[in-house]
Each structure stands twice: as C-alpha cells, then as structure tokens.
Amino acid sequence: MRTHLFTCVLFALLVQPASAVLPDEQLSDPKLEARARHISQELRCVVCQNQTIDDSDAPLAHDLRVLLRERLVKGDSDDAAKDFLVKRYGTYVLLRPPFQQDTLALWLGPLGVLLIGAAASWVYFRGRSSAVDQSASVLNDEEQREVSRLVGGDKP
C-alpha cells in the first residue's frame, strides 16, 4: 500500500504542464525564446477556454505563437508585441485584461452577482421571519384555549 502511494506521489511530482509549442516554432536565440514564453503565458487562445497560447493545440494559437515570435525577432519590446496582438484581437486575448470601460462587466460582474444573491437572501429570510410572527397571532381565543389545553395537559 505504501509503495503504491509513494509511486502515485512520485508521478504527481514529475508531471509537468503540457506545452503545445512545436519545435519548429521555437526561436534559436534562447533569450528571445524565453521572452516569447513569458509573454505567451499572459495571452489567451481566443478559440479555447482559458488556455494560454502555449498550452493550446488550436491552429489559431499556433498562429499567435508564430506572430508573437515574429514581432520579437523584428525588435519589438514585450509590451509592444503584446499591444500588437491586443490591437489585432482585442483585450480578450489577455488572460488578465485591464480594468477599463469595455471590461467593467468582467471585473464587476461577480461582485454584482454576489450582491444580488445577498439581497435576495435578506429579502427571503426577512419574509420568513415576518410570516412566522404573523402566524403566531392568527389564532382566535377559542383556538388559543384549545392549544393551551393540549400543551398544558388541561382536561376539558
């Protein structure tokens, strides 16, 4: 049993994230390739769900990786290469889009859903407590005596 557990832990530690970067895409200059890898970790594949362009096998992700490397070879800075892709594909290409007017729903949406849920819960529980208070005073005098008799054990 321990050997099995040890083997599973060992494999879990050895597993590396998969990279879809093909050898023919990689740059011969290790510094430029490192810059390209760093930038591509901040860029989303616009076809896939929350995958970086390095992790995606989609043809568009391949095109984005190649385009990014071409921009770096031409001498663009990291920010200039990223800005080029944002101008071409929009802010959706960024995994962490900036807080600006066209991304307000993205940034404030979860807070809005949380506030709506809290308000709905407050209204629901407030309504339940007032319904319980009202139901306690609904009994007439005869029903009150009957309840008292049943609870108190009084005999008719």
Secondary structure, DSSP 8 states (H G I E B T S, - for coil): -HHHHHHHHHHHHH--------TTTS-SSHHHHHHHHHHHTTBB-SSSSS-BTTT--SHHHHHHHHHHHHHHHTT--HHHHHHHHHHHH-GGGBSS--SSGGGHHHHHHHHHHHHHHHHHHHHHHHHHHHHHHHHHT---HHHHHHHHHHHHT---
